[in-house]
Amino acid sequence: MNMIETRNLTKTYGDFTAVSHLNMHIQKRRVYGFLGPNGAGKSTTMKMFLGLTRPTEGQFYIDGKTYPKDRMSILKEIGSFIESPAFYGNLTGEENLEIIQKLLGLPKGSVSDALELVGLGPFRKRLAKKYSLGMKQRLGLAGALIGHPPILLLDEPTNGLDPAGIHEIRTLIRSLPRQYDCTVLVSSHLLPEVELMADDIGILNHGRLLFEGTLDDLKASARNAGFPTDNLEDTFLAMIDADNQRGGR
Ligand SMILES: Nc1ncnc2c1ncn2[C@@H]1O[C@H](COP(=O)(O)OP(=O)(O)OP(=O)(O)O)[C@@H](O)[C@H]1O
């Protein structure tokens, strides 16, 4: 079953097309890696799912609901982390999460659970403005996860983390479908990262979906198209390069 499905989803800004006729299929209880170079349109797509920017053309369906008709009930199902999340710098990490907990009407214990889940337990009493970049990313993730939403949209969640932090967050994301019955859409511009986290991937370039399927499907389709397949990152770069040579849009 598809938890998120788009049909010809398109977003233009003036005469610039940021997202073009996207047909994505994000299956329930899977991690979908949304891969593409800077400016490919990943954030714009996620912002449309959250109702933060309006599609110019096309539709999307989330858990059987239609945008814009069911916008509010769609939003209730999504936890998100889009671009650097904003916090109250003069409040502690814990206090920041308490605000979300109250807004969502969650039990008090959910704050500690979320802090532990992302490894911020020991830093709960520190002011958010004193957090390192990696700690801020973790706090953003905790904010997205706190209500155990059935759908998580995570835009480059490992940005700014050190290798140990990346490993930890990746392991956490991998475990979410099993642990919380969650469907995860996670964007990245790094194939090795997606390779370690995702069940399915979608490759976006200049707003167009170049590929969608499992990693094995990607290898097979790259082999058929004559791209290198020993190293999937080379495959990805060669696909992007070939698309750019063709004009890219
Ligand atoms: N409000 C806007 N007005 C005009 N152009 C925009 C606007 N928002 C995004 N764009 C353009 O749309 C394109 C896609 O941007 P988007 O942020 O979705 O890409 P991305 O794949 O998330 O890239 P990154 O990895 O750099 O975040 C970019 O060329 C960007 O400059």
The ligand as an ORCA input file, in Angstrom:
! r2SCAN-3c Opt
* xyz 0 1
  N      10.319     30.426     -3.049
  C      11.060     30.169     -4.114
  N      11.116     31.013     -5.168
  C      11.861     30.760     -6.263
  N      12.617     29.642     -6.412
  C      12.619     28.760     -5.408
  C      11.853     28.960     -4.204
  N      12.056     27.888     -3.389
  C      12.912     27.059     -4.046
  N      13.241     27.586     -5.247
  C      14.141     26.966     -6.240
  O      13.655     25.675     -6.535
  C      14.749     24.782     -6.739
  C      14.586     23.571     -5.854
  O      14.879     23.938     -4.515
  P      14.779     22.904     -3.303
  O      15.145     23.654     -2.059
  O      13.482     22.220     -3.338
  O      15.916     21.865     -3.684
  P      16.566     20.707     -2.803
  O      16.607     19.495     -3.678
  O      15.876     20.591     -1.508
  O      18.024     21.238     -2.636
  P      18.980     21.326     -1.348
  O      19.614     19.981     -1.237
  O      19.951     22.387     -1.757
  O      18.121     21.708     -0.176
  C      16.019     25.568     -6.484
  O      16.557     25.985     -7.723
  C      15.532     26.753     -5.688
  O      16.357     27.878     -5.894
*
